[in-house]
Amino acid sequence: MGTPVGADPGVVGPYLATALGHEKWRSVRVELIAAGMSNLTYVVTPEGGPEDDAVILRRPPTGAVLATAHDMVREHRVISALAGTPVPVPRTLHLATDTSVLGAPFYVMERVVGVHVVNELPPGYADEPAQRGAVADGLMDTLAALHAVDPTSVGLSDFGRPEGFLERQVRRWTKQWDATRDTDRPELDALAARLAETVPATRRTGITHGDYRLDNCLLDPQTPGRVRAVLDWEMSTLGDPLTDLGMLFVYWPQAGEERAVSVSQVTTLPGFPTRLELAERYAASSGADLSDLNWYVGFAYFKFAAIVAGIVARSAAGAMAGKDTTGYADKIDPCVELGRAALEDGAL
C-alpha cells in the first residue's frame, strides 16, 4: 500500500506518539477511507496492533478550498461539546492546529464500531421492513435530540449567529456557486434569487449539523434502530434546525422513484418511510412547526447543487485524492428542478 495522500505514516506515527502519550503510535498503518467527498478520513492503527486499537484522523482536502470550508477546529469543538448529551458522537482525542505537521489542521478521535450504510445494506443487516423503519425512526429521533440541545449548556453559545441565519445561508451558498461555477446555469441563478426573495421567519434556533443523512451516521450492529455515532460535522453551526431536515430529504429517494441527484437508492427498499413520514416522525419527536418545510427543501436542493459544483471544481483541480466524481456535474440540473418544484409546487 502506498503512502496515503495527506497523512504520511512516517509523520503521523511519531506525532501521535507524543500527542497521545504512548509509544505504540510511533509506527502506524494509515488507510484512507474511501467514502466521502469532502474532508479526508483515515484509519490509523499501530503497527502490529489489533484493528480495534485504531483511531480516526480527519483533515481537509489536500487542494485549495474556500476560506470557511473544512474547518477542523470547529468540527472538533462541536463533537467535543456534544459528548455526554443524548447525541451520539465519537470521543475526541487530540486537535492539531500546527499546519507544519500535515499541511493543514487535523484532529484525532476514537474509532466507533458501527454499520456504515452507503449504497446498500450489508448482507443480513436490517433485512426486515420493520428494522428499516426503525433505522429511519432512529435517525429522526437522533436529529430531534440534537436540535433539543441547549447550545449554552454545552459551551456553544458563540458557535454561530442564529439571527439572520437563513438569509446568510442563501448568500453563502450563492457565493460558493459563484466561486466554483463550471458553466453558465441560469436556472440555478434563478433558484438562488427565488430563495432569497422568500426566506421564511425562523421559528426556533439550535445546533445544526449541516449535512445530516444516513451515510453520515454509524448504526448499531445488533440494533439497527440505534445510531451509534453521528459523523461529519464540518458544516455545523447555530441556526435554523429545519435546514437539517430539508437536507436529509435530498438524500432520501423513496419507493417508486429514482432521482438522478441521489447517490444511494437504499431508502427505496421496503420498510423505509416516505419523506412525508420522516417529517411526521421528526415533528412528533421535536414538536417543530413544519408549515414552511417546502422552502427548506428547496433551499437544500440549491445547497446540494452548490456543493456538487464545488466537488466538480476540486476534482478538476486534482484535489479529491482519488475520489471518483464521474457524473457529478450531471446531478446539478436535476437538483435545480427539484428545488424549483419544492418551492412552486410544494413537491417534497
C-alpha positions as CSV (number, residue, x, y, z in Angstrom):
1,M,0.0,0.0,0.0
2,G,1.4,3.4,-1.0
3,T,1.7,6.4,1.2
4,P,-1.8,7.9,1.8
5,V,-2.3,11.4,0.4
6,G,-2.3,13.9,3.2
7,A,-1.3,11.7,6.1
8,D,2.2,10.2,5.8
9,P,2.5,7.4,8.3
10,G,6.1,8.5,8.9
11,V,4.8,11.8,10.1
12,V,1.6,10.7,11.7
13,G,3.1,8.0,13.9
14,P,5.8,10.0,15.7
15,Y,3.4,12.9,16.1
16,L,0.7,10.8,17.7
17,A,3.2,9.0,20.0
18,T,3.8,12.4,21.6
19,A,0.3,13.8,21.3
20,L,-1.4,10.7,22.7
21,G,1.4,9.9,25.1
22,H,2.1,6.3,24.1
23,E,5.0,4.7,22.1
24,K,2.6,2.2,20.4
25,W,1.8,5.0,18.0
26,R,5.4,5.5,16.9
27,S,4.9,3.3,13.9
28,V,1.5,3.2,12.3
29,R,-0.5,2.0,9.3
30,V,-2.7,4.7,7.7
31,E,-5.6,3.9,5.5
32,L,-7.7,6.5,3.6
33,I,-11.4,5.6,4.0
34,A,-13.0,5.7,0.5
35,A,-16.4,7.1,1.5
36,G,-16.9,10.9,1.5
37,M,-16.3,13.7,-1.0
38,S,-15.1,16.4,1.4
39,N,-12.8,16.1,4.4
40,L,-10.4,13.2,4.3
41,T,-10.8,10.5,6.9
42,Y,-8.1,7.9,7.8
43,V,-7.9,4.9,10.0
44,V,-4.7,4.9,11.9
45,T,-3.6,1.6,13.5
46,P,-0.4,0.9,15.5
47,E,1.9,-1.5,13.5
48,G,1.4,-5.0,14.8
49,G,-1.5,-3.9,16.9
50,P,-5.1,-5.1,16.7
51,E,-7.6,-3.4,14.4
52,D,-9.7,-2.4,17.4
53,D,-6.8,-0.3,18.6
54,A,-7.3,2.1,15.7
55,V,-8.2,5.8,15.9
56,I,-9.6,8.1,13.2
57,L,-7.8,11.1,11.8
58,R,-9.7,13.9,10.0
59,R,-8.2,16.6,7.8
60,P,-9.3,18.9,5.0
61,P,-8.8,18.0,1.3
62,T,-5.3,18.5,0.0
63,G,-6.2,21.2,-2.6
64,A,-7.1,24.8,-2.1
65,V,-10.6,25.3,-0.5
66,L,-12.8,28.2,0.3
67,A,-11.8,30.0,3.4
68,T,-14.7,28.9,5.6
69,A,-14.9,25.3,4.4
70,H,-13.5,22.2,6.0
71,D,-12.9,23.8,9.4
72,M,-11.3,21.1,11.6
73,V,-11.2,23.3,14.7
74,R,-15.0,23.8,14.6
75,E,-15.7,20.2,13.8
76,H,-13.5,19.1,16.8
77,R,-15.2,21.7,19.0
78,V,-18.8,20.6,18.3
79,I,-18.1,16.9,18.7
80,S,-16.2,17.5,22.0
81,A,-19.1,19.7,23.2
82,L,-21.8,17.1,22.5
83,A,-20.0,14.4,24.5
84,G,-22.3,13.5,27.3
85,T,-25.5,14.7,25.6
86,P,-28.1,12.3,24.1
87,V,-26.4,12.9,20.7
88,P,-24.0,10.0,20.0
89,V,-20.6,11.3,18.9
90,P,-17.1,9.8,18.9
91,R,-14.8,10.8,21.7
92,T,-12.2,13.3,20.6
93,L,-8.6,12.6,21.5
94,H,-6.4,15.4,20.0
95,L,-6.6,18.6,17.9
96,A,-3.6,19.7,15.9
97,T,-3.7,23.3,14.7
98,D,0.0,23.4,13.7
99,T,-0.2,23.2,9.9
100,S,3.5,22.3,9.6
101,V,2.7,18.7,10.6
102,L,0.4,17.7,7.8
103,G,-0.1,21.0,5.9
104,A,-3.5,21.6,7.5
105,P,-5.2,21.4,10.9
106,F,-6.4,17.9,11.8
107,Y,-7.9,16.1,14.7
108,V,-8.0,12.5,16.1
109,M,-11.0,10.7,17.6
110,E,-11.9,7.3,18.8
111,R,-13.0,4.7,16.2
112,V,-16.6,3.8,16.8
113,V,-17.6,0.4,15.6
114,G,-20.8,0.6,13.7
115,V,-22.6,-0.2,10.4
116,H,-21.9,2.4,7.7
117,V,-24.7,2.3,5.1
118,V,-23.8,4.0,1.8
119,N,-25.1,2.2,-1.3
120,E,-26.6,-0.9,0.2
121,L,-27.4,-2.6,3.4
122,P,-24.8,-5.2,4.5
123,P,-26.0,-8.8,4.0
124,G,-28.1,-9.9,6.9
125,Y,-28.5,-6.4,8.3
126,A,-32.0,-4.8,8.6
127,D,-33.5,-7.4,6.3
128,E,-37.0,-6.9,7.7
129,P,-39.1,-3.9,6.7
130,A,-39.7,-3.2,10.4
131,Q,-36.0,-2.9,11.1
132,R,-35.6,-0.5,8.2
133,G,-38.5,1.6,9.6
134,A,-36.6,1.5,13.0
135,V,-33.5,2.9,11.2
136,A,-35.4,5.8,10.0
137,D,-37.1,6.4,13.4
138,G,-33.6,6.3,15.0
139,L,-32.3,8.9,12.5
140,M,-35.2,11.2,13.2
141,D,-35.1,10.9,16.9
142,T,-31.4,11.5,17.0
143,L,-31.8,14.6,14.8
144,A,-34.6,15.8,17.2
145,A,-32.2,15.2,20.1
146,L,-29.5,17.3,18.5
147,H,-31.9,20.1,18.0
148,A,-33.1,19.9,21.6
149,V,-29.6,20.5,23.0
150,D,-29.2,24.0,24.5
151,P,-26.1,25.4,22.9
152,T,-25.3,27.5,26.1
153,S,-25.4,24.4,28.3
154,V,-22.6,22.7,26.3
155,G,-20.4,25.8,25.8
156,L,-21.5,26.6,22.2
157,S,-23.4,29.8,22.7
158,D,-20.9,31.6,20.4
159,F,-20.8,28.7,17.8
160,G,-22.8,30.7,15.3
161,R,-25.1,33.7,14.7
162,P,-28.7,32.5,14.6
163,E,-30.0,36.0,13.8
164,G,-30.4,36.3,10.0
165,F,-29.1,32.7,9.6
166,L,-31.3,31.7,6.6
167,E,-30.5,34.9,4.7
168,R,-26.8,34.4,5.3
169,Q,-27.1,30.7,4.2
170,V,-28.6,31.7,0.9
171,R,-25.9,34.3,0.4
172,R,-23.2,31.9,1.4
173,W,-24.1,29.1,-1.0
174,T,-24.8,31.6,-3.8
175,K,-21.3,32.9,-3.3
176,Q,-19.9,29.3,-3.2
177,W,-21.7,28.6,-6.5
178,D,-20.3,31.8,-8.0
179,A,-16.8,30.8,-6.9
180,T,-17.0,27.3,-8.4
181,R,-19.4,27.6,-11.4
182,D,-18.5,25.1,-14.0
183,T,-20.6,26.6,-16.8
184,D,-23.5,29.1,-17.2
185,R,-26.5,27.8,-15.4
186,P,-29.3,30.5,-15.4
187,E,-31.9,28.2,-13.8
188,L,-29.6,27.7,-10.8
189,D,-29.2,31.5,-10.6
190,A,-32.9,31.9,-10.7
191,L,-33.4,29.4,-7.9
192,A,-31.0,31.3,-5.7
193,A,-32.8,34.5,-6.4
194,R,-36.2,33.0,-5.6
195,L,-34.9,31.6,-2.3
196,A,-33.6,34.9,-1.3
197,E,-36.9,36.6,-2.0
198,T,-39.0,34.1,0.0
199,V,-36.9,33.4,3.2
200,P,-39.4,32.3,6.0
201,A,-39.3,33.6,9.5
202,T,-37.1,31.3,11.7
203,R,-39.3,29.7,14.4
204,R,-36.5,28.3,16.6
205,T,-32.8,28.0,16.7
206,G,-30.3,25.3,17.8
207,I,-27.2,23.4,16.8
208,T,-27.5,22.3,13.2
209,H,-25.4,19.5,11.7
210,G,-25.4,20.9,8.1
211,D,-25.2,17.6,6.3
212,Y,-27.3,15.1,8.2
213,R,-28.1,11.9,6.4
214,L,-28.0,8.1,6.7
215,D,-24.4,7.7,5.5
216,N,-23.1,10.3,7.9
217,C,-24.2,8.0,10.8
218,L,-22.9,4.7,12.2
219,L,-25.7,2.3,13.1
220,D,-25.5,-0.3,15.9
221,P,-24.5,-3.7,14.5
222,Q,-27.1,-5.5,16.7
223,T,-29.9,-2.9,16.9
224,P,-30.4,-1.2,13.5
225,G,-32.6,1.5,15.0
226,R,-29.9,2.7,17.3
227,V,-27.5,5.4,16.0
228,R,-24.0,4.8,17.5
229,A,-22.4,7.9,16.2
230,V,-23.1,11.0,14.0
231,L,-20.2,11.9,11.9
232,D,-19.0,14.7,9.5
233,W,-19.8,17.9,11.5
234,E,-17.8,20.2,9.3
235,M,-20.8,22.4,8.3
236,S,-22.4,22.5,11.8
237,T,-23.3,25.9,13.4
238,L,-26.1,27.6,15.3
239,G,-29.1,28.2,13.1
240,D,-32.5,27.0,12.0
241,P,-32.8,23.3,12.6
242,L,-35.2,22.7,9.7
243,T,-32.3,23.2,7.3
244,D,-31.1,19.7,8.5
245,L,-34.5,18.1,7.8
246,G,-34.6,19.7,4.3
247,M,-31.1,18.4,3.6
248,L,-32.0,14.9,4.6
249,F,-34.8,14.9,2.1
250,V,-32.2,15.4,-0.7
251,Y,-30.6,12.1,0.2
252,W,-33.9,10.2,0.7
253,P,-35.3,8.8,-2.5
254,Q,-38.5,6.8,-1.7
255,A,-40.1,3.7,-3.2
256,G,-41.2,4.1,-6.8
257,E,-38.8,6.8,-7.8
258,E,-35.2,7.1,-8.9
259,R,-33.8,10.5,-8.8
260,A,-30.7,11.5,-10.6
261,V,-29.4,13.5,-7.7
262,S,-29.5,10.6,-5.2
263,V,-26.2,9.0,-4.5
264,S,-27.8,5.9,-3.0
265,Q,-31.1,4.1,-3.5
266,V,-31.1,2.3,-0.2
267,T,-34.1,4.2,1.2
268,T,-36.3,2.9,-1.7
269,L,-36.2,-0.6,-0.1
270,P,-39.5,-1.9,1.5
271,G,-39.8,-0.6,5.1
272,F,-38.1,2.7,4.7
273,P,-40.7,5.5,5.1
274,T,-41.5,8.3,2.7
275,R,-40.2,11.8,3.1
276,L,-43.5,12.9,4.4
277,E,-43.5,10.1,7.0
278,L,-40.0,11.2,8.0
279,A,-41.2,14.7,8.6
280,E,-44.1,13.4,10.7
281,R,-41.8,11.4,12.9
282,Y,-39.5,14.4,13.3
283,A,-42.4,16.7,14.2
284,A,-43.6,14.2,16.8
285,S,-40.2,13.9,18.3
286,S,-39.3,17.6,18.2
287,G,-42.6,19.4,18.4
288,A,-41.4,21.5,15.4
289,D,-43.8,23.5,13.2
290,L,-43.2,22.3,9.7
291,S,-45.6,24.7,7.8
292,D,-42.6,26.2,5.9
293,L,-40.9,22.9,5.1
294,N,-41.2,23.4,1.3
295,W,-38.8,26.4,1.4
296,Y,-36.3,24.4,3.4
297,V,-36.4,21.5,0.9
298,G,-36.0,24.0,-2.0
299,F,-33.0,25.5,-0.3
300,A,-31.5,22.1,0.4
301,Y,-31.5,21.2,-3.3
302,F,-29.9,24.5,-4.1
303,K,-27.2,23.9,-1.4
304,F,-26.6,20.4,-2.7
305,A,-26.2,21.8,-6.2
306,A,-23.6,24.3,-4.9
307,I,-21.8,21.5,-3.0
308,V,-21.7,19.3,-6.1
309,A,-20.4,22.2,-8.2
310,G,-17.6,22.6,-5.6
311,I,-16.8,18.9,-5.8
312,V,-16.6,19.1,-9.6
313,A,-14.3,22.1,-9.3
314,R,-12.0,20.4,-6.8
315,S,-11.9,17.3,-8.9
316,A,-10.9,19.3,-12.0
317,A,-8.1,20.8,-9.9
318,G,-6.9,17.4,-8.8
319,A,-7.8,17.9,-5.2
320,M,-10.1,14.9,-4.5
321,A,-7.4,12.4,-3.5
322,G,-8.5,9.7,-5.9
323,K,-12.3,10.0,-5.4
324,D,-14.4,9.0,-8.3
325,T,-16.5,12.1,-9.3
326,T,-17.8,10.7,-12.6
327,G,-21.3,12.0,-13.4
328,Y,-21.4,14.5,-10.5
329,A,-21.9,17.5,-12.9
330,D,-24.9,15.7,-14.3
331,K,-26.6,16.0,-10.9
332,I,-26.7,19.8,-10.8
333,D,-29.6,20.5,-13.2
334,P,-31.9,17.8,-11.8
335,C,-31.3,19.3,-8.4
336,V,-32.3,22.7,-9.6
337,E,-35.6,21.3,-11.0
338,L,-36.4,19.5,-7.7
339,G,-35.7,22.7,-5.8
340,R,-38.0,24.7,-8.1
341,A,-40.7,22.1,-7.7
342,A,-40.4,22.2,-3.9
343,L,-40.9,26.0,-3.9
344,E,-43.5,26.3,-6.6
345,D,-45.5,23.0,-6.4
346,G,-44.9,22.0,-2.8
347,A,-43.3,18.8,-4.1
348,L,-41.4,17.2,-1.2
